[in-house]
């Protein structure tokens, strides 16, 4: 229902949407807020990669890299898939950096 209200709120004012569906305008507001939060959630996938540089162990960094690229490849964002493919292709070189630090 929240997604339904949020989609209608894009076409009509929140007050009109509330009147048509006989809900309070606060319900429309919460629906829009929920839908926006749901849409912004994939951004965490992009920002989560910043943790890669904080690892001290190449083993843990490799596990993180595998998991991050696995999640990126299952997203519907083609630019993220492109980055994931590039990281997978250069994985041995990236993990060498951790070995050189030790």
C-alpha positions, -999 to +999 in steps of 0.1 A: +000+000+000+029+024+008+043+020-027+009+025-042+003+057-022+038+070-030+033+065-067+000+084-067+016+111-047+040+117-076+011+125-099-012+144-075-007+165-044-004+147-011-037+162+000-055+150-031-040+116-028-051+114+008-086+125+000-090+100-029-078+070-009-095+082+024-063+083+045-046+111+064-020+131+045+005+119+072+000+084+058+009+097+023+040+115+038+052+083+055+046+063+023+067+088+003+094+088+030+095+050+030+097+048-008+125+073-009+145+054+018+139+022-002+152+038-034+183+052-017+193+019-001+214+007-031+237+037-025+250+018+006+263-009-017+285+017-035+296+034-003+303+001+015+334-005-007+352+023+013+357-004+040+380-023+017+410-001+025+406-005+062+415-042+063+449-053+075+447-089+064+447-099+027+425-129+036+398-108+051+401-082+023+397-109-003+366-122+014+352-087+015+360-081-021+343-114-031+312-105-012+311-069-025+315-080-061+289-107-056+263-082-044+272-057-071+267-083-098+232-090-085+222-054-086+204-039-115+229-011-119+251-017-149+278+008-138+282-011-106+284-044-125+311-029-147+331-019-116+326-053-101+339-070-132+370-047-133+377-054-096+374-092-102+398-089-131+424-071-109+418-090-077+453-106-075+469-071-079+446-056-053+454-083-028+492-080-035+490-046-019+480-062+014+508-087+011+533-059+005+522-040+035+529-071+058 
